[in-house]
Amino acid sequence: MELLPHLKLPNSPTGEEGEDEELERRKRKKGKGVQREKLKDKLPQNLTLADLCFSLQETIFAMLVEVTERAMSHCSSREVIVVGGVGCNERLQRML
């Protein structure tokens, strides 16, 4: 399967407390009357919503793989069982 070009999105599954601070900052910013624009209007002209969705999927899966590898290392495990709807995704299975 050929991968499509995708956006480079932030990927930091650290689990540190700084994430809560970032969430609070965004909530405060939203409350100050920030005007919401349509997502389509924010995308570069050569990028489609499908490209954005693919980019999000790739970033989230990369984070899942990183956290899974970290947990396996912490538990000295060589095997992992991934189940459920997300676990059925063939792309994620290939990445794992």
Rosetta silent file (secondary structure, phi, psi, omega in degrees, C-alpha in Angstrom):
SEQUENCE: MELLPHLKLPNSPTGEEGEDEELERRKRKKGKGVQREKLKDKLPQNLTLADLCFSLQETIFAMLVEVTERAMSHCSSREVIVVGGVGCNERLQRML
SCORE:     score description
SCORE:     0.000 S_00000001
   1 L     0.000  128.085 -179.424    0.000    0.000    0.000 S_00000001
   2 L   -84.330  131.356  179.625    1.433    3.346   -1.013 S_00000001
   3 L   -82.376  141.562  178.055    1.325    6.020    1.675 S_00000001
   4 L   -83.108  156.217  174.436   -0.101    9.389    0.831 S_00000001
   5 L   -65.572  144.962  179.633    1.764   12.574    1.670 S_00000001
   6 L  -143.179  165.166  179.647    0.656   13.925    5.000 S_00000001
   7 L   -70.975  148.032  172.464    1.067   16.831    7.375 S_00000001
   8 L   -88.305  109.698 -178.065    3.716   16.686   10.069 S_00000001
   9 L  -105.601  156.344  178.856    1.670   16.968   13.264 S_00000001
  10 L   -61.216  138.172 -177.701    2.939   17.283   16.838 S_00000001
  11 L  -138.769   97.065 -178.986    3.608   13.891   18.373 S_00000001
  12 L  -142.611   76.380  179.028    4.517   13.875   22.047 S_00000001
  13 L   -79.414   67.848 -174.171    2.890   11.109   24.079 S_00000001
  14 L   -86.566  -30.822 -177.642    4.825   12.013   27.209 S_00000001
  15 L    73.726   19.613 -179.261    2.078   11.734   29.804 S_00000001
  16 L   -89.624  165.715 -176.099    3.505   14.669   31.709 S_00000001
  17 L   -67.222  -18.745 -179.934    1.512   17.270   33.600 S_00000001
  18 H   -58.220  -24.461 -179.820    2.223   19.938   30.987 S_00000001
  19 H   -63.560  -39.169  179.468   -0.608   18.552   28.882 S_00000001
  20 H   -64.262  -39.769  178.799   -3.195   19.760   31.419 S_00000001
  21 H   -62.866  -40.636  179.097   -1.745   23.256   31.330 S_00000001
  22 H   -64.611  -42.147  177.825   -1.986   23.317   27.536 S_00000001
  23 H   -60.372  -45.713  179.792   -5.637   22.201   27.678 S_00000001
  24 H   -62.476  -40.952  179.143   -6.461   24.937   30.182 S_00000001
  25 H   -61.097  -42.572  179.879   -4.701   27.558   28.034 S_00000001
  26 H   -65.847  -39.559  178.686   -6.756   26.516   25.005 S_00000001
  27 H   -61.782  -44.453  179.357  -10.006   26.645   26.996 S_00000001
  28 H   -62.366  -41.573 -178.903   -9.211   30.175   28.175 S_00000001
  29 H   -63.684  -41.405  178.955   -8.348   31.246   24.647 S_00000001
  30 H   -62.012  -38.503 -177.379  -11.634   29.868   23.302 S_00000001
  31 H   -68.385  -12.506 -177.646  -13.557   31.758   25.959 S_00000001
  32 L   -91.328   23.571  174.628  -12.138   35.081   24.746 S_00000001
  33 L    76.562   29.153  177.174  -14.326   35.151   21.665 S_00000001
  34 L   -65.778  127.041 -177.604  -11.930   33.510   19.242 S_00000001
  35 L   -76.321  130.283  179.169  -13.804   33.255   15.993 S_00000001
  36 L   -85.967  133.801  176.685  -14.132   29.741   14.687 S_00000001
  37 L  -108.100  157.560  175.612  -13.388   29.221   11.040 S_00000001
  38 L   -67.198  141.413 -178.817  -14.412   26.299    8.931 S_00000001
  39 H   -57.189  -40.113 -179.789  -11.728   23.635    8.828 S_00000001
  40 H   -57.487  -37.231 -178.025  -11.772   23.662    5.038 S_00000001
  41 H   -71.024  -22.169 -178.536  -10.863   27.356    5.047 S_00000001
  42 H   -87.487  -18.663 -177.164   -7.805   26.735    7.239 S_00000001
  43 L   -74.866  143.112  172.100   -6.300   24.000    5.076 S_00000001
  44 L   -58.004  153.208 -173.949   -3.633   24.844    2.504 S_00000001
  45 L   -59.039  -33.517 -176.664   -5.091   24.791   -0.999 S_00000001
  46 L   -88.275    6.621 -178.121   -3.322   21.600   -2.025 S_00000001
  47 L  -113.396  129.760  179.831   -4.481   19.695    1.081 S_00000001
  48 L   -98.900  168.923  175.083   -7.851   17.968    1.269 S_00000001
  49 H   -61.888  -34.501  177.262   -9.853   16.880    4.291 S_00000001
  50 H   -62.201  -40.582  176.922   -8.914   13.294    3.383 S_00000001
  51 H   -62.266  -42.399  179.524   -5.230   14.277    3.619 S_00000001
  52 H   -63.221  -45.151  179.156   -5.843   15.832    7.028 S_00000001
  53 H   -61.525  -41.885  177.921   -7.674   12.721    8.266 S_00000001
  54 H   -62.420  -42.085  179.418   -4.853   10.514    7.017 S_00000001
  55 H   -62.623  -43.256  177.478   -2.321   12.734    8.776 S_00000001
  56 H   -61.880  -44.827  179.341   -4.248   12.525   12.027 S_00000001
  57 H   -59.720  -47.172 -178.932   -4.499    8.746   11.738 S_00000001
  58 H   -61.707  -41.871 -179.207   -0.765    8.372   11.082 S_00000001
  59 H   -66.956  -45.298  179.858    0.131   10.644   13.992 S_00000001
  60 H   -64.372  -43.037  179.277   -2.223    8.924   16.429 S_00000001
  61 H   -64.483  -38.838  177.864   -1.055    5.470   15.365 S_00000001
  62 H   -62.096  -39.430  177.794    2.592    6.523   15.745 S_00000001
  63 H   -66.445  -42.940  177.851    1.794    7.684   19.268 S_00000001
  64 H   -60.428  -42.629  179.707   -0.007    4.414   20.049 S_00000001
  65 H   -63.963  -43.853 -178.961    2.957    2.402   18.775 S_00000001
  66 H   -62.413  -45.631 -179.337    5.410    4.479   20.820 S_00000001
  67 H   -67.124  -38.214  178.226    3.403    4.127   24.034 S_00000001
  68 H   -63.940  -45.203  178.727    2.890    0.398   23.406 S_00000001
  69 H   -62.281  -39.884  179.385    6.618   -0.150   22.841 S_00000001
  70 H   -63.553  -43.872  179.645    7.394    1.795   26.001 S_00000001
  71 H   -65.158  -40.434  178.546    4.928   -0.301   28.031 S_00000001
  72 H   -63.225  -40.796  179.055    6.316   -3.530   26.597 S_00000001
  73 H   -65.032  -42.754 -179.231    9.832   -2.462   27.507 S_00000001
  74 H   -61.981  -36.030 -178.367    8.757   -1.486   31.003 S_00000001
  75 L   -93.894    3.165 -176.513    7.130   -4.906   31.524 S_00000001
  76 L    53.438   44.635 -178.593    9.937   -6.798   29.758 S_00000001
  77 L  -105.921  146.711  177.098    7.355   -8.214   27.366 S_00000001
  78 L  -109.137   -3.130 -177.981    7.921   -9.390   23.814 S_00000001
  79 L  -131.377  151.972  176.197    4.234   -9.761   22.944 S_00000001
  80 L  -143.797  145.326  176.540    1.198   -7.515   23.000 S_00000001
  81 L  -111.337  122.923  178.707   -2.469   -8.170   22.281 S_00000001
  82 L  -113.750  122.032 -175.709   -4.359   -5.367   20.566 S_00000001
  83 L  -128.444  170.966  176.933   -8.128   -5.806   20.475 S_00000001
  84 H    91.894 -174.422 -176.077  -11.236   -3.839   19.664 S_00000001
  85 H   -60.681  -44.216  179.606  -12.148   -1.577   16.794 S_00000001
  86 H   -66.796  -38.481 -179.839   -8.852    0.272   16.646 S_00000001
  87 H   -64.388  -20.251  179.207   -6.956   -3.019   16.883 S_00000001
  88 L   -80.615  -11.668 -178.205   -8.748   -4.230   13.742 S_00000001
  89 L   -68.345  121.203 -176.058   -7.220   -1.445   11.655 S_00000001
  90 H   -63.979  -34.274  178.923   -4.793   -3.042    9.202 S_00000001
  91 H   -64.451  -44.674  178.504   -2.530    0.001    9.072 S_00000001
  92 H   -63.758  -39.968  178.741   -2.064   -0.052   12.848 S_00000001
  93 H   -59.784  -41.225  179.300   -1.423   -3.794   12.747 S_00000001
  94 H   -67.236  -36.004 -179.558    1.361   -3.268   10.191 S_00000001
  95 H   -69.403  -34.381  178.262    2.904   -0.510   12.294 S_00000001
  96 L   -76.875    0.000    0.000    2.933   -2.712   15.373 S_00000001
